[in-house]
Amino acid sequence: IMLKKYTVEGMTCNHCVHHVSMALSEVEGVKDVKVSLTEKSALVNSEDSVQFETLKAAVEEAGYKLVG
C-alpha cells in the first residue's frame, strides 16, 4: 500500500472536488481518496500496482489535470 499526494489543476468548487474524488475512487486498486480544494491536491491511498498514468487518465477524463 502506498500513500501519495498529487496536485490537481482546474478545480474551482466543491463539485469539482466530488468529480475528482469519484474519478480516482473508481480506479482499480485505489483504497481511499481525500481531495482538497484549498490545497488543490489529492491524497491517494492505493496498492503499489496502481500507476500514476492510470490516475492521471482518470482525472483528465473528468476534466481536470493531475500533476505528479
N, C-alpha and C positions, 0 to 999 in steps of 0.2 A: 504494500500500500504506500502511495506517495501523496504528499500534500504540496501543491504548487499554487503560487499566486500569479495571476496574469493581469495585464492592463486591458481594459475593454474600451474601445473608442466608439463614439456615436450614441451613447446613452444620454437621454435628456430628462427622463421622468421615471416614475415607478413602473409604468407599463413596460418600458424598455428593460428594466431590471427583471421583470417577470419573463419577458421573451427570452432574454439571455439565460436566465436560470433554467427555463424549460428546455431550451436547446441543448445546454450542457448536460442536464439531468438525463436526457434521452440517449446519450452516448453510452454504448455498452461498456461496462467496467467502471463507470463513474458512480461513486458511492454517496457523495454529498457535495453540494454546491452552495456557496454563500456569495452573493453578488452585492456589491456596494456602489450606490450611485455617487455618494460623496467622494469616495476614493477612486471611482471609475475602475473598479477591479473585480476580479472573480477569484475566489479561493476554491480550488477544486481538489477534492479528496478522491483518488482513483487507484485502480490497480496499476501496477508498473507497466503493464502491456499497453495501456492507453497512450497513443501517440499525440503529440502536440498538433500535428497536421489534421488529425481527426477532429479534435476540439475546435480548431480554427475554422474548419469547413462547416461545422455545425453552427457556429456563431455567425459566420458570414451568410449562411443560408437564412438566418433570422434577420439579417440586415445590419449587422454590426461588425466590428473588427476586433479580433483577439490578437494581442501583441505578447510575445514570449518574454 
